[in-house]
């Protein structure tokens, strides 16, 4: 990202940065589990069939 220039976002963005094995993915999985909400393309994972999930 050193040479990307300026990046502008229209909405707030949170970046999780850290070395490998510091828990970034675990943190996100915990947040998703506690919110009981995992969305893919705006749809709840629970409402999608396995075949649909494979193609997302």
C-alpha positions as CSV (number, residue, x, y, z in Angstrom):
1,X,0.0,0.0,0.0
2,X,3.0,2.2,0.1
3,X,2.5,3.5,-3.5
4,X,-1.3,3.6,-3.7
5,X,-1.7,7.3,-3.2
6,X,-4.8,8.6,-1.5
7,X,-7.7,6.3,-0.9
8,X,-11.1,7.8,0.0
9,X,-14.0,5.8,1.6
10,X,-17.6,7.0,1.6
11,X,-18.4,5.2,4.9
12,X,-16.4,4.4,8.0
13,X,-13.8,1.6,7.6
14,X,-12.1,-0.4,10.3
15,X,-8.8,-2.1,9.5
16,X,-7.4,-5.0,11.5
17,X,-3.6,-5.1,11.1
18,X,-1.2,-7.4,12.8
19,X,1.3,-10.2,12.5
20,X,0.2,-13.8,11.7
21,X,-1.3,-15.7,14.6
22,X,-2.3,-12.6,16.6
23,X,-6.1,-13.3,16.5
24,X,-7.5,-11.1,13.7
25,X,-9.6,-13.8,12.2
26,X,-10.6,-15.1,15.6
27,X,-11.8,-11.7,16.6
28,X,-13.9,-11.3,13.5
29,X,-15.4,-14.8,14.0
30,X,-16.2,-14.0,17.6
31,X,-17.9,-10.7,16.6
32,X,-20.0,-12.5,13.9
33,X,-20.9,-15.3,16.3
34,X,-22.0,-12.9,19.1
35,X,-24.0,-10.9,16.6
36,X,-25.6,-14.2,15.4
37,X,-25.3,-12.7,11.9
38,X,-23.1,-13.8,9.1
39,X,-24.0,-12.2,5.8
40,X,-22.8,-12.9,2.3
41,X,-23.9,-10.4,-0.3
42,X,-26.5,-9.2,2.2
43,X,-28.1,-12.6,2.8
44,X,-27.9,-14.6,6.0
45,X,-25.7,-17.7,5.6
46,X,-28.4,-19.7,7.3
47,X,-30.8,-18.9,4.5
48,X,-28.4,-20.0,1.7
49,X,-28.0,-23.6,0.5
50,X,-24.5,-25.1,0.4
51,X,-24.4,-24.9,-3.4
52,X,-25.2,-21.2,-3.3
53,X,-22.5,-20.6,-0.7
54,X,-19.9,-22.3,-2.9
55,X,-20.7,-20.0,-5.8
56,X,-20.5,-16.7,-3.8
